[in-house]
Every structure is written in structure tokens, then in C-alpha cells.
Amino acid sequence: MLMRSSILIGIILVVIVIFSILIYTQYYSNRTSTSSNISQPIVTTSEKSLRIVSLAPSDTQILVSLGLGKNIVGLDEYSFELLHYLNETSLIPSNVTVFQTISPPNISGLLLLHPNVVVVEYGLDSHYIPDMEKAGLNLLITNNDFALSIVQIEENILNIAQQFNEVQVGKEVVNWMNSHMINYTPSVNVAYLDWICPNGEAYTVGGNVFINNLLVLAGGNNVFANESGYPLVTASKILVVNPQVIIAQTVYNYTYTIQLIEEYYNDTSAVHDGKVYLISGLAVDLLDEPGVLSPYGSVLLHDILIGKAPHYINTTWVEENLNVSLPVF
């Protein structure tokens, strides 16, 4: 089951990254107007009758932290998986509907739940937003996947809180995040690889995305900080920047990922010095899902950079060593 889940997550990640690159410029041209229009709550129904559907793990963790988990009647399978990792599925109704795909969304299934609001991530579902609106669904469109930093993630949390008339709770969530943040002086050159292709090319993170901010706070210098978004880089380019540390998401399984790294990046300092780290499960969620749990992602990265973490970091290690919990206010 874990193997199947890893494969599905990997495939979806590649699609999301490619799609994000295509809409990156369009998004930022519209971002100012999207953010500034949040003045009145989108949800005006009473809390007792509130029915929410969340279609992204980053949004789900925010909603749960705002105390709205009990109002979630539907969510995507990766949101449910995240709550399962955290042993916090009790925070949502036991009869919640779990959608097996994030994109494209199951519009007919959403309608059957009669939600007051469907929370959708622009980076995942922008192509389908017109169809969802045409179907009569009330949407709250978020943009965490395009946040530049922890600060912007916090701004988005406050915006979501305002939409649900939970402004004070949103401030408490942000205060909690700030109390769990770390900030070390960058001193280690690191490459973070979202996905390694069979030919050695890899999707990485540029200097204007939130994962870069997590790396810097953890004490790392992103070797691709001069790039934008989530660029696809060649194996030769990785050799040229010569990272001291490579952090890579597991592609299908540990053995195959190591084979790819040793085949294409063997001449890097990271491989020579034995500083290659693979992540999977909850470790990936902490780094790739921009939300309330993001401070833990920076702590995880710092443990990697100082050699405290093992070379394969899975859900079990994270649970036993980082004491991750989702705050609920």
C-alpha cells in the first residue's frame, strides 16, 4: 500500500510541477488583485451548518488548525493521508468523503455533498475552476503553493481565517508558527530535488518559492537560488553547481532513487562525502505542503544539514524524532 501511494504521489508531483511552471507567470500577474479583494467573508452561514470540502493537504491542515475540521465533509486522499500520518483523523468527521483524485476534481461528487464552500488550490485546479463555478459551487481559491516564503504562507492563513470569520484564531495559528520557527546562518550548499527523471534531469526549487525559504532558515544555500519556480535542470547542471548536500524525494523506492543519483551525480561532493538524503511520506509533506506544519520542515532540513538525520527519512523517523503535531485552536 505504501509503495502504491509513493508511486501515485510521485506521478502527481511531476504533473503538478510541470503545470505550476506553465501557470507561474500568469499567477503572479494576477496575485495582487486576488489577495487584495479579500475584504468580506465568503462564508456567512452558521458554524453548525457549515459544510466544507478541502482539495489540497496544505489547505486541509490550515482549516483543521482553525478549528474547522469538524465541518469538513469532503477532502482529497492526500489530505486524509496526512492526517493519518499525524494520528489526527479524529479531528474530522468519521463519515467524511475522501476523493481519490485532486486534479481533475470530481465535480459531480462535490455537488452531492452540498458544501457551503469548496477550498481549492490555484496551483492544482486552476484549469477546472471555471467548470466548478459553472456547476454552482462556491469556491475559496487559495494560493499557498506559490508562496515565496513562510511570511506569505502566514498571510494566506490569515486570509483564509478571515473568509471563515476566524480572524483571531488565524492570528493564534500564525503566532504558533512563529514560535516554532528556526533561523540559522546559511553555510551549506544544498540541492533539493523534487523528482529525478530516468535520464538524470531533475525538478528542483528556485529562489522564489517557499521551499527555498525553508532551506535558508535551516542554514542552507540553495544552489539553484538563481532559478525561478520549480525548474527542470540537467544532470550536467547539477554537476556544475556541485552541491555539498543532496536532498531528494524518493522516486518509487529507495534503491531506484539511489541508483539514479549514483549514475548521474556521482561526481558531486554530496555523493563523494556520503551526504545524500532521501525523504518520503510525512517528511515530504512537511517540505512540500505550504501550511501550518512548514516550521517543522525547516527543522527537518536543519537536522539533515548538520548530519543529525539518517540518509533515508521516512514517516516513522519523523514521528519518532520531530514530535510533529498539528495545533488546533
N, C-alpha and C positions, 0 to 999 in steps of 0.2 A: 504493500500500500504506500509506504514511504517512497519507494522507488518510482512508482507511478506518479505520485504527487510531485516529485522533484522534476520528472520529465515534463509534466504539464506546465509547471511553473517556469521551467527553462524556456519552453517554446513560446509561452505567452510573453515572457520577458523580452525575447527578441522582437516579437511583433510590436510590443509597446514601445520599445526603444526606437525602432525604425519609424513608427508612426509619430512619436514625440519629436523626432528630428524634423520631419516634414512639416509639422504644425508649429514648430518652435517660434519662428519669426512672426507668424500670424498671431500667435497667442500674445506675445509681448507688445504687438502693436495695439491690441485691444485691452491689455491688462488694466491700464489706468481707469478706463471707463467702467470696466467690470467691477473693480474694487470700490470706486467712489460712489457707485449707485446704491450701496448698502446703507439705507437710512431708516427704513421701516421694516419691521419683522415680516418675514414671508409666511410665518406660521402664526395664525391668530386663534386657532382652536384651543380648547382647554386641554391641559396636560392629560387628563383622564381619557379623553377621546382621541388623543394624538396617535397617529399611525405612521411610522417612518420606515422607509426602505433605504438601506445604505449599500452602495455598489462598489465600494473600494475599502480596503483594510485601513488606509490612512484616515478616511472619514469615520469609519466604524469606531476606531479607538477614541477619536475625539468625542463622538456622540456618547459613548459609554462613560467617558470621564466627566462629561457634562451632566451625568445622571439620567440620560435619556435611553439607556439600554433597555429598560422595561417597555419602552414604546416602539422598539424595533420589531416590525412584523415580518421583515424580509431582509436578507443580506446575501452577499456573494460567498462562495465556498472558501475563499482565501481569508475573508474576514472571520468566518467561523473557525477556520483552522488556526488563526492567530489567537483567538480567544481560547481555543482548546489547548494550545501550547502553554498559555498563561494560567490554565485551570480556572478560567473565569467565564465559562459558558453560562453559569448560573445568573449572570448579570443581564441576560436576555431571556425572553420567554421560551419555555421548553418546546413550544409548538411553532417556533419561528420557521419560516420558509427559507431554505438555503438554495440559492440559484447556482447552478453548476458552471455557468459562464459569466464572465464580466463583460466581455465585448464580443459580439453584439449583445445588448441587453434583451432579455425575454420580455418584450413589451406586453404581450397578452397575459403572461404570468404576473407581471406587475399590476395590471389592471384588476386582476382577480382579487388582489389583496386590499383594494380600495384604500390606498395610502393617502394621507393628507399631503405628504411631501416625499419625493424621491431625491436622495442626495447622490449626485453623480460627479465624478471626477472628469474635468475637461480633457485631461491628457489621455483618458481611456475611451471616452464615449462622445467626443465632440461631433463625430460624423453622424451619430444617431440622435443627438439632441433635438433636431427639428422633428423627427418622427415621433419621439416621445412626447413633445409638446403638442403635436398634431393629434395624438391619441388622447389628449386631455389630462396628461399627468402634470402635476405641479412640481417643478424641479427647483432644487437648490444646487446650483453649479459651483463646485469648488475648484481650486487650482493649486493644491499643495504640491503636486508632482513637479510644478515649475517654480517652486520657491527657490530663491537664491541662497537662503540662509535660515538658521534657526529663528532669527528675528521675524522673517517673513512667514515662517510656519506659525509662529505665535500670533502674528497679525491675522492670519487666516482662521485660527482657532477663535479669536475674539470676534471675527466677522460671523462665523457660524453660530457662536453663542448669542450674538445679537439677533440673528434670524429666529432663534427659538426663545427669545425673551429671557435669556440666561446670562446677561452681561456680567453680573457679579461672579457667577460660577466660572465663567470664562476667565476672568481675572485670577481666580484662585488656581485654575489649571495652569495658567502661564506662570504664576508665582512658583508653583511646584516645579515646573520645568526648569526655571532659572535656578532654583535651589539645588538641582541635581546636575547642573552643567559643570564641565571642567574646562580649563583653558591653559594649555601648555604651549611653550615656545616651539614653533616648527623647527625640527632638526633632522628629520629622516626623510629621504626621497622615496616616495611610495607610488606604486601604480595600483589602482583599483580597477579590476576587470569585471564588468557586469556579465559578460558572456564571451567565451572563446570559441571561435568558429573552427571547423575542421582544417582550414588552410592556415591557421595561426593568426588571422586577423581577430581583433577583439573590440568589443564595445567597452568604452571606458567613460570617465566623467571629466567634464571640462571644469573650468574655474568659476563658472557662473551657475552652478547647481548646488543644492543643499548638501549633497554628499561631500563636495569639496570643503564646505564649511566644517563639516564633522571631522574631516581629516586634519584640517588646520588646528581646530580646537584640541585634537588628540595629540598634536605635536608632529604632524606630518607635512611634508611639502609634496603636493600633488604634481607629479612630473608632467601631467597634461593640463596644468592650470591655464595655459595659454590657449587651449581649445575652448569651444563653446558647446553647451548642451551635452549630449551623450554620443560623442563621435566614434566612428569606426576607424581604428588605426591598424596599420600593417604590423606584421611581426618585426620587420626591419626597423620600424619607427620605435618599437618598444626596446629593441636592442640599442638604438642610438641614445635614448634618454636614460638607459641603464639604471633602473630603479634599484635601490638598496633592499626594498621590501616589495613583494608582490602579494596582493590580497585578491583572491579570485573566487567568484561564486562557482560552486560545484556544477559541472556540466554532466548531467546524467548520473555520474558516480565519481567517487574519489580517484579510482585507478585511471580512468579515462582522462580526467582533468589533469592529473599529474603527467600522464604521457604527452598530452598536448603541450604543457609547459616545458617539459624537458626536451621535446622535439624542436620547439620554435624559439624558446627564450633561454636556452641553456647557457648562453654567453653573457647573461646578466649577472650583476653582483648578487642579486637576490637568490638566484639558483646556486651560484658558487658558494655562497655563505650559508645556505640552508635556511633562508628567510622567505619561504613561500608558505602562504597560509590559505587554506580553503575553508569556505564557510557554506553552511546550508541551514535550512529550517528557520528557527527563530532568530538565528544570527543574521540571516539575510533580511528578515522582517525589520529588525532594529535599524538596519542601514538603508534599506530601500523604501521603507514606508514613512513618509514625512508626517509625523504626528506627535502625539504626546510622549511616545516612547523614544523619540530621537535622542534625548540626552544619554540614554543607555548605549546608543550606537557609538557615540563618541568615546564613552568609557571602554567599550569593547575594542575600538580601534587603538586606544592608548595601550591596553593590555597586549595587543598584538605588537605594537611598535617597540615596546620595552621587553619583549620576549617572555611575557608572563603567560600568554595563551598558548595552547597546543597548536600543532600545524594543521589539524583538522578540527574546526569549531562547529559543533552541531547543537541541536536544541538541548540535549542533555547537559552539555558543558555550560551553556548559557544559564540554564535553570539552576545548576549547582553552584555557579561561581558569581553571577551578577545580581542575583536576587531581584530579578525583574518583576515588577508588579504595575498594573495599570491603576492609577489613582482614580477614585470616583468621589465626586463632590455632590 
